[in-house]
Amino acid sequence: MEAKAVAKHVRISARKARLVADEIRGYDYKEAIDILRFTNKAASSMIINLLNSAVANAIQMNEQLDPSSLFVKKIYIDDGPIMKRYRPRARGRASRIRKRLSHITVVVSEIVKKAN
């Protein structure tokens, strides 16, 4: 069983958020939360909230589910729209500032135990 959570128009560039997402891909829920809690990046708090939301979605679908039996199956960050702003420069000119947004998707799944 899979559960998904999506955050759109998150105010961080996708390149910076992918650094954090690559750290937790494949880890179980508790360990991923611990890694994110001690990661000194702005994207880590956003991903913690989204990971908690994905786990809550999984529990909502199956109430007997134990959160410790979930792991991060997929996490990917896509580029979102770019907000364009302008900054005054010398001699009456202006230069463009591009404020990048991103869409973050987290998919959690249950750990399947193999029977011998």
C-alpha positions in Angstrom: 0.0 0.0 0.0 1.3 3.4 -1.0 0.4 6.9 0.3 1.4 10.1 -1.3 1.7 13.8 -0.2 2.4 16.7 -2.5 3.4 20.3 -1.7 3.1 22.7 -4.6 4.6 26.2 -5.0 7.1 25.7 -2.1 9.3 28.8 -1.9 12.7 27.0 -2.3 14.7 26.2 -5.5 14.5 22.6 -6.6 18.2 22.3 -6.8 18.6 23.1 -3.1 15.7 20.8 -2.1 17.1 17.9 -4.0 20.2 17.8 -1.9 18.0 17.1 1.2 15.7 14.7 -0.7 18.6 12.5 -1.8 19.6 12.0 1.8 16.4 10.2 2.9 15.3 8.2 -0.2 14.8 4.6 0.8 15.0 5.0 4.6 12.3 4.0 6.9 10.0 6.7 8.4 11.7 7.1 11.9 15.2 7.2 10.5 14.3 9.7 7.8 12.8 12.0 10.4 16.0 11.8 12.4 18.2 12.5 9.4 16.0 15.5 8.5 15.9 16.9 12.0 19.7 17.1 12.1 20.2 18.4 8.5 21.1 22.0 8.5 19.2 23.1 5.4 16.0 25.1 4.9 14.3 22.4 2.9 14.5 19.9 5.7 11.7 21.4 7.7 9.5 21.5 4.6 10.2 17.9 3.9 9.5 16.9 7.5 6.1 18.4 7.3 5.4 16.7 4.0 6.7 13.3 5.2 4.4 13.5 8.3 1.5 14.3 5.9 2.2 11.3 3.8 2.3 9.1 6.9 -1.0 10.6 8.1 -2.5 9.8 4.7 -1.3 6.2 4.9 -2.8 5.8 8.4 -6.1 7.4 7.1 -6.3 4.7 4.4 -5.5 1.8 6.8 -6.1 2.5 10.5 -4.3 -0.7 11.7 -1.1 0.5 10.0 2.0 1.0 12.2 4.0 4.1 11.2 7.2 2.4 12.0 6.5 -0.1 9.1 6.6 2.6 6.5 9.6 3.8 4.4 10.2 6.5 1.9 9.6 4.8 -1.5 9.9 7.8 -3.7 10.7 11.5 -3.1 11.2 13.9 -6.0 11.3 17.6 -6.5 10.1 19.2 -9.7 10.6 22.8 -10.8 7.7 25.1 -10.2 6.9 28.5 -11.7 9.5 31.3 -11.4 8.6 34.6 -9.9 10.3 37.4 -11.8 11.4 40.5 -9.9 13.6 43.4 -10.8 16.4 45.1 -8.9 17.6 48.6 -9.7 21.2 48.7 -11.0 23.7 51.4 -12.0 22.9 54.0 -14.6 19.2 53.6 -14.6 19.2 49.9 -15.6 17.5 47.0 -13.9 18.4 43.4 -13.6 16.1 40.4 -13.3 15.9 38.4 -10.1 14.3 34.9 -10.5 12.7 33.6 -7.4 12.3 29.8 -8.0 9.5 27.7 -6.6 9.3 23.9 -6.6 6.8 21.0 -6.2 7.8 18.3 -3.7 6.2 14.8 -3.8 6.7 12.1 -1.2 5.5 8.5 -1.5 5.7 6.2 1.4 5.0 2.5 1.3 4.8 -0.4 3.7 7.9 -2.6 4.2 7.1 -6.0 2.8 8.6 -8.9 4.8 9.6 -11.9 2.7 8.5 -15.3 3.8 11.2 -18.0 3.8 
